[in-house]
Amino acid sequence: MNATRTWVKALPFSGRVGLSLVLLWLFLAVFGPLLAPYDPGAFVAHDVFAGFTAAHPLGSDYLGRDVLSRLLSGARYSVGLALAAALVASTTGTALALITAVSPRWVDEGISRFVDTLISIPSKILSLVLVAVVGSSLPLLLLVASITYFPGAFRIARSLAVNLAQMDYVQVARCRGEGAVYIALREILPNMIHPMLADFGLRFVFIVLLLSGLSFLGLGVQPPDADLGSLVRENISGLGEAAPAILVPAIAIATLTVGVNLLIDSLPGRGRRMAGKE
């Protein structure tokens, strides 16, 4: 607890704001459906695109459903899917990078050329084609987002791993007769964790925007379920009225992505200050 408190105090103001927003959205993703005042699919308002009222704090949507309830329910898809996909993409990219760092050159060349092929395909086009051909489902969205963004994670992880593999302590481990698995997991991986955590945050932001974009086009989370992008799409007709039903989910996407970015941006600065103190 003391270490956590010290870490939080070391963050700049922007970092604390980002951390607060991230924790808020993680809380809503886990407990949001339990906190919803109404059934997300129930028609509970007499007026469509109603404004802020005591009964409906965030208004009603185009069918008279409670926006707050649908927002709390949709947070689990936007945050949960993006978090799972970012975890798969970063883990896959890091694992392949460690393999290339401790394997013969031909293995590195083969994996790198395969990843270069994936990178050459525009990520948005690849996602749209896969979803449009196969059809939208939660497992497919997870797979598409992971495939789309693991090459970038691999490129960054590989650059770190290859450089670390040339360090003296790694050469000493080789001279001791340590195996490739030991070198990868005990000598290289611990020294690339922090940069990869920062990259993981960026992957998460990219995937949130990707999934929201797919949902806005009708290719993401399908009715009756909805994520934040779906809430914007289905209430687009209320844009001319500045209805809360379309403004609130858009603001929600902004706060989620901005919060993660603020937290990520604060981490390198903290690292430099800690290094200076040492």
C-alpha positions as CSV (number, residue, x, y, z in Angstrom):
1,M,0.0,0.0,0.0
2,N,2.8,2.4,0.8
3,A,4.5,1.7,-2.5
4,T,1.2,2.4,-4.3
5,R,0.6,5.6,-2.4
6,T,4.1,6.8,-3.2
7,W,3.7,5.9,-6.9
8,V,0.4,7.9,-7.0
9,K,1.9,10.9,-5.3
10,A,4.8,10.9,-7.7
11,L,2.4,11.3,-10.7
12,P,1.9,14.8,-12.0
13,F,-1.6,16.3,-11.9
14,S,-2.4,15.1,-15.4
15,G,-1.3,11.6,-14.5
16,R,-3.6,11.6,-11.5
17,V,-6.5,12.7,-13.6
18,G,-5.8,10.0,-16.1
19,L,-5.5,7.4,-13.4
20,S,-8.8,8.5,-11.9
21,L,-10.5,8.2,-15.3
22,V,-9.0,4.8,-16.0
23,L,-10.1,3.4,-12.5
24,L,-13.6,4.9,-13.1
25,W,-14.0,3.1,-16.4
26,L,-12.6,-0.2,-15.0
27,F,-15.1,0.1,-12.2
28,L,-18.0,0.8,-14.6
29,A,-16.9,-2.1,-16.8
30,V,-17.1,-4.5,-13.9
31,F,-20.0,-3.2,-11.9
32,G,-21.9,-1.0,-14.4
33,P,-24.6,-3.5,-15.3
34,L,-25.3,-4.0,-11.6
35,L,-25.6,-0.2,-11.1
36,A,-28.0,0.4,-14.0
37,P,-31.3,1.9,-12.7
38,Y,-33.3,0.2,-15.5
39,D,-33.2,-2.7,-17.8
40,P,-31.0,-1.5,-20.7
41,G,-33.5,-2.8,-23.3
42,A,-36.7,-1.6,-21.6
43,F,-38.7,1.3,-23.0
44,V,-39.1,3.4,-19.8
45,A,-39.4,7.1,-21.1
46,H,-42.5,8.6,-22.6
47,D,-40.4,11.0,-24.8
48,V,-37.6,10.0,-27.2
49,F,-34.4,12.0,-27.0
50,A,-35.5,13.5,-23.7
51,G,-33.1,15.7,-21.9
52,F,-31.6,15.4,-18.4
53,T,-34.3,14.6,-15.8
54,A,-34.4,13.2,-12.3
55,A,-35.9,9.9,-13.6
56,H,-33.4,9.7,-16.5
57,P,-30.1,11.6,-15.5
58,L,-28.6,11.2,-19.0
59,G,-31.9,11.4,-20.9
60,S,-33.5,8.8,-23.2
61,D,-32.6,7.4,-26.6
62,Y,-34.4,7.2,-29.9
63,L,-36.7,4.4,-28.5
64,G,-37.3,5.9,-25.1
65,R,-34.7,3.7,-23.3
66,D,-32.6,5.0,-20.4
67,V,-29.3,6.3,-21.7
68,L,-27.5,5.9,-18.3
69,S,-28.5,2.2,-18.1
70,R,-27.4,1.5,-21.6
71,L,-24.1,3.4,-21.0
72,L,-23.4,1.4,-17.9
73,S,-24.2,-1.8,-19.7
74,G,-22.2,-0.9,-22.8
75,A,-19.0,0.0,-20.9
76,R,-18.3,-3.7,-20.3
77,Y,-18.0,-4.3,-24.0
78,S,-16.0,-1.2,-24.9
79,V,-13.6,-1.7,-22.0
80,G,-13.7,-5.5,-21.7
81,L,-13.2,-6.3,-25.3
82,A,-10.5,-3.7,-25.8
83,L,-8.7,-4.8,-22.7
84,A,-8.8,-8.5,-23.7
85,A,-7.7,-7.7,-27.3
86,A,-4.9,-5.4,-26.2
87,L,-3.7,-8.1,-23.8
88,V,-3.7,-10.8,-26.5
89,A,-2.0,-8.5,-29.0
90,S,0.7,-7.4,-26.6
91,T,1.3,-10.8,-25.2
92,T,1.6,-12.4,-28.7
93,G,3.9,-9.7,-29.9
94,T,6.1,-9.9,-26.9
95,A,6.3,-13.7,-27.0
96,L,7.2,-13.7,-30.7
97,A,9.8,-11.0,-30.1
98,L,11.5,-13.0,-27.3
99,I,11.6,-16.0,-29.7
100,T,13.3,-14.0,-32.3
101,A,15.8,-12.6,-29.8
102,V,17.1,-16.0,-28.7
103,S,16.6,-18.0,-31.9
104,P,18.8,-18.5,-35.0
105,R,18.7,-15.7,-37.6
106,W,16.4,-17.7,-40.0
107,V,13.7,-17.8,-37.4
108,D,13.9,-14.1,-36.8
109,E,13.8,-13.5,-40.6
110,G,10.8,-15.7,-41.0
111,I,8.7,-14.2,-38.2
112,S,9.7,-10.6,-39.1
113,R,8.7,-11.0,-42.8
114,F,5.4,-12.5,-41.8
115,V,4.7,-9.6,-39.5
116,D,5.8,-7.1,-42.2
117,T,3.2,-8.7,-44.5
118,L,0.5,-8.1,-41.9
119,I,1.6,-4.5,-41.3
120,S,1.5,-3.8,-45.1
121,I,-2.3,-4.3,-45.0
122,P,-4.1,-1.2,-43.7
123,S,-5.5,-2.2,-40.3
124,K,-8.9,-0.6,-40.8
125,I,-9.4,-2.3,-44.2
126,L,-8.3,-5.7,-42.8
127,S,-10.8,-5.3,-39.9
128,L,-13.7,-4.3,-42.1
129,V,-13.1,-7.1,-44.6
130,L,-12.8,-9.8,-41.9
131,V,-16.0,-8.6,-40.1
132,A,-18.0,-8.1,-43.3
133,V,-17.1,-11.5,-44.7
134,V,-17.3,-13.7,-41.5
135,G,-20.0,-11.7,-39.6
136,S,-19.8,-9.9,-36.4
137,S,-19.6,-11.7,-33.0
138,L,-17.7,-10.9,-29.8
139,P,-15.1,-13.7,-30.3
140,L,-14.5,-12.5,-33.9
141,L,-14.1,-8.8,-32.8
142,L,-11.6,-9.9,-30.2
143,L,-9.7,-11.9,-32.8
144,V,-9.8,-9.1,-35.4
145,A,-8.6,-6.5,-33.0
146,S,-5.8,-8.8,-31.8
147,I,-4.6,-9.6,-35.3
148,T,-4.8,-6.0,-36.3
149,Y,-2.6,-4.6,-33.5
150,F,-0.2,-7.4,-32.6
151,P,2.3,-6.6,-35.4
152,G,2.9,-3.2,-34.0
153,A,3.5,-4.6,-30.5
154,F,5.9,-7.2,-32.1
155,R,7.9,-4.5,-33.8
156,I,8.5,-2.5,-30.6
157,A,9.1,-5.6,-28.5
158,R,11.5,-7.0,-31.0
159,S,13.6,-3.8,-31.1
160,L,13.8,-3.9,-27.4
161,A,14.6,-7.7,-27.1
162,V,17.2,-7.7,-29.8
163,N,19.1,-4.8,-28.2
164,L,18.9,-6.4,-24.8
165,A,20.1,-9.7,-26.2
166,Q,23.5,-8.0,-26.9
167,M,24.0,-6.8,-23.3
168,D,26.8,-8.1,-21.2
169,Y,24.7,-9.8,-18.6
170,V,22.9,-11.8,-21.4
171,Q,26.3,-12.9,-22.8
172,V,27.3,-13.9,-19.3
173,A,24.2,-16.0,-19.0
174,R,25.0,-17.7,-22.3
175,C,28.5,-18.5,-21.1
176,R,27.1,-20.0,-18.0
177,G,25.2,-22.4,-20.3
178,E,21.7,-21.1,-19.6
179,G,19.1,-22.2,-22.1
180,A,17.1,-20.0,-24.5
181,V,13.9,-20.1,-22.3
182,Y,15.8,-19.0,-19.2
183,I,17.5,-16.1,-21.1
184,A,14.3,-14.9,-22.6
185,L,12.2,-15.0,-19.4
186,R,14.7,-14.2,-16.8
187,E,17.3,-11.9,-18.5
188,I,15.5,-10.1,-21.3
189,L,11.8,-9.9,-20.4
190,P,12.1,-8.2,-17.0
191,N,14.1,-5.4,-18.6
192,M,11.5,-4.7,-21.3
193,I,8.3,-4.8,-19.1
194,H,8.0,-1.1,-18.5
195,P,8.2,0.0,-22.2
196,M,5.8,-2.8,-23.2
197,L,3.3,-1.7,-20.5
198,A,3.3,1.8,-22.0
199,D,2.8,0.3,-25.4
200,F,0.0,-1.9,-24.0
201,G,-1.8,1.3,-23.0
202,L,-1.5,2.7,-26.5
203,R,-2.8,-0.5,-28.0
204,F,-5.8,-0.4,-25.7
205,V,-6.6,3.2,-26.9
206,F,-6.2,2.1,-30.6
207,I,-8.5,-0.9,-30.1
208,V,-11.2,1.1,-28.3
209,L,-11.3,3.5,-31.3
210,L,-11.3,0.6,-33.7
211,L,-14.1,-1.2,-32.0
212,S,-16.1,2.0,-31.6
213,G,-15.6,2.7,-35.3
214,L,-16.8,-0.8,-36.3
215,S,-19.8,-0.4,-34.1
216,F,-20.6,3.0,-35.6
217,L,-20.6,1.3,-39.0
218,G,-22.9,-1.4,-37.8
219,L,-20.2,-4.1,-37.9
220,G,-19.3,-4.2,-34.2
221,V,-21.3,-5.3,-31.2
222,Q,-24.8,-6.2,-32.4
223,P,-28.2,-5.5,-30.9
224,P,-29.7,-6.0,-28.4
225,D,-26.2,-5.5,-26.9
226,A,-24.4,-2.2,-27.5
227,D,-21.0,-0.7,-26.8
228,L,-20.2,3.0,-26.7
229,G,-19.8,3.2,-30.5
230,S,-23.2,1.5,-31.0
231,L,-24.8,4.0,-28.8
232,V,-23.5,6.8,-30.9
233,R,-24.7,5.1,-34.2
234,E,-28.2,4.2,-33.1
235,N,-28.9,7.8,-31.8
236,I,-27.4,9.6,-34.8
237,S,-30.8,11.1,-35.7
238,G,-30.7,13.1,-32.4
239,L,-27.6,15.0,-33.5
240,G,-29.6,17.9,-34.8
241,E,-31.3,18.3,-31.5
242,A,-28.1,17.9,-29.5
243,A,-29.7,15.1,-27.6
244,P,-27.8,13.7,-24.6
245,A,-28.3,10.2,-26.1
246,I,-25.7,10.9,-28.7
247,L,-23.5,13.4,-26.9
248,V,-23.0,11.3,-23.7
249,P,-21.5,8.1,-25.4
250,A,-19.2,10.3,-27.5
251,I,-18.0,12.1,-24.4
252,A,-17.6,8.7,-22.7
253,I,-15.3,7.4,-25.5
254,A,-13.3,10.7,-25.2
255,T,-12.8,10.4,-21.5
256,L,-11.8,6.8,-21.7
257,T,-9.1,7.3,-24.4
258,V,-7.9,10.7,-23.0
259,G,-7.6,9.2,-19.5
260,V,-5.4,6.3,-20.7
261,N,-3.3,8.7,-22.7
262,L,-2.8,11.1,-19.7
263,L,-1.7,8.2,-17.6
264,I,0.7,6.8,-20.2
265,D,2.2,10.3,-20.8
266,S,2.9,10.7,-17.1
267,L,4.9,7.5,-16.8
268,P,8.0,8.3,-18.7
269,G,8.4,11.7,-16.9
270,R,8.1,9.9,-13.6
271,G,10.7,7.4,-14.7
272,R,13.2,10.2,-15.5
273,R,12.6,11.9,-12.2
274,M,13.2,8.6,-10.3
275,A,16.3,8.0,-12.3
276,G,17.6,11.5,-11.4
277,K,17.0,10.9,-7.7
278,E,19.0,7.7,-7.9
